[in-house]
Amino acid sequence: MNKHIIYFPKDGQASLVSNEWQVWNGELDEGAQFESPDQASDLNKVLVPFHWWITHHHNTNIMARANKGEIGVWFATDDDILKHANIIKAGKALWPVVAAHFPIFRDGRSFSTAALLRQRFDWQNEVRAIGDVLIDQLLQGARVGFDAFEMRADQDLKVGLTQFDLFSVTTQNSWRRKRSLLEA
């Protein structure tokens, strides 16, 4: 777990903030600290795999933690979020954070997940990029709907912060704003 993430709200400035969320893979974690978020007394906030949420969200302990804002979900690149639209719509009232996982930086399917969450589901809460997230992906990620980035461990967060100020003109529409109109 990275101690800090880059947070870039839609109408604000990018900044480094403490990372309060642990990403759980749905199995025993590396340290074997817990087997399930409903058994984790020492774990405050956890992002669980969406496929795990689908089968476990009826558990009363899980729902109690979700109602306290302690559980969010992360989507794998092959999760069909449109197929499970009803679960995601219900999750809007529960999940303060959702994340899209990049298994490798070359795999851009998680950009589509963020765009679908913002456009089709009108997601207003945090959408975080996790996994193999590189500095090179920040601008595109911010355009499509990510507002938080948990960077790969070898990435320099301070350099990452500078990426959002590289360009003063936007030539394409994005989730953040309309494109700039160039004066002739």
Order of alpha helices (4+ residues) and beta strands (2+ residues): beta-beta-beta-beta-alpha-alpha-beta-alpha-beta-alpha-beta-alpha-beta-alpha
